[in-house]
Amino acid sequence: VTRETDDFRTRFDRVGAWISDYYRETRTYPVLSRNAPGDVTRALPAQAPQDPESFDAIFADFERIIVPGITHWNHPRFFAYFAISAAPITVLAEALAGALDVNAMLWRTSPAATELEEVTLGWLREMLGLPSAFSGIIYDTASISGFTALAAARESLGLDIRTRGLAGRPDLPALRVYLTEHTHSHIERAAIALGVGRDNVVKIPCDRNYAMDARALAARIDADVARGMRPMCVAATVGTTSSTASDPLGAIAAVTRQRHVWLHVDAAYAGPAAILPEFRWLLDGASAADSIVLNPHKWLFVPIDLSVLYVRDMPLLRRTFSLVADYLITPESGVRNYMDYGLQLGRRFRALKLWFAMRAYGVRGLQSVLRHHIALGQELARWIQAEPQWEIAAPHPLSVVCFRHRPPDAGDADLDAHNVAIMDAVNATGEVYLSHTKLDGRVVLRIAIGNERTTRDDVALAWELLRKHAGASAPAQSVGS
Ligand SMILES: Cc1ncc(COP(=O)(O)O)c(C=O)c1O
């Protein structure tokens, strides 16, 4: 055992040194992996080794085969999708959680994991200005948080679906879920998984800022009820994936409250910004919601995965999922057994990394990084606005900017391909990675700022590369104009 622990110490030191170098030198890696499909597979043997291999051999292959196949999400110039960070302190917490190998399914299977989850989510709730009526629970992703919330919404209808199921039930009305074309697809996938069916997922029109039209929502719900259908849930988004638009929570909550429809708020990306007093408004109206999701793994500097679901009615969530096998019955009362509140039994000790992050930054530290990201986003938007051949494509209240290059005389039809060509050329440099989306059917480019180590120089380099490659890939019509 002594020998093994000595080995562990040496190896951990080596991994620690590697991680420390990685943080220092991240910018030397190409952000987007340059691998071709199959490169990693071809470099690996077809079968598992029969005999033990040395740490040196494994680590050498990690560096030789795995690292080149990594797209560096933790790179300060990763600007695609929603940029994220694994802050170094939280990597240490992950190592500790791995060593403890806790399965926090029951309170007694790790009281500290359960209680730390309650405490950290209580802190976070207060930081967000949410009422204490909400209780929190950690899942892996917003997709699972959203699915779980919709399952509770279905259970809240009192249709006894938990026991009797959906099939062969002429008494059941069609269950309806309301969202917009900008709602993240996990809500529709949850509707598929819960037997609601895609035909009952209703897309409410948006205003010109890509936010849900609450009056259209009210009219649609009323029309559905008049046809004998049963509204199950309205999914509102704070910070849509494409453009970070926010649906008007106050007006939507007025609609759902009056009609007794479950309101789910997906604030996966933008929710953390509500810890800034000047962005509290993002969650205005959320206190009337039934469930709210935000992802600390998107914008609170903990590594993937950690998503938080706040629900108003925890006993209902428990009723939705709880089935306790004899061998899991424990004598403690008044404790939370988190296995009762979702599909999974086993659970990682995720709260540890959130606790490390909250303590190492403090609320003020977290606020200052978020403010820095938002300021960088606003500065980038000003640079874009100042150039006549570039246009801003959507409002940008936070740290994501949508834009496109529009040279004079370029036809609409060519602009999509032109902007994709610019993006591909910029990404091929390996210096930065950005992604695109479609707004009003048109391709727009997106820069999402969210890595805790991103500097103004990083954003400036992305902008410089965009300008350079836009010049090099002008659409045919504008050449020579
Ligand atoms: C608004 C929004 N909701 C939900 C999700 C899904 O997140 P997750 O990967 O945690 O399931 C995303 C992903 O980017 C998102 O942007």
The ligand as an ORCA input file, in Angstrom:
! r2SCAN-3c Opt
* xyz 0 1
  C     -30.617     28.052    -23.168
  C     -30.073     26.656    -23.061
  N     -30.759     25.736    -22.385
  C     -30.312     24.476    -22.265
  C     -29.129     24.073    -22.842
  C     -28.675     22.664    -22.691
  O     -27.612     22.619    -21.797
  P     -26.971     21.268    -21.301
  O     -25.824     21.008    -22.232
  O     -26.524     21.550    -19.897
  O     -27.996     20.201    -21.379
  C     -28.378     25.001    -23.554
  C     -27.105     24.609    -24.167
  O     -26.335     25.413    -24.608
  C     -28.866     26.315    -23.675
  O     -28.195     27.235    -24.371
*
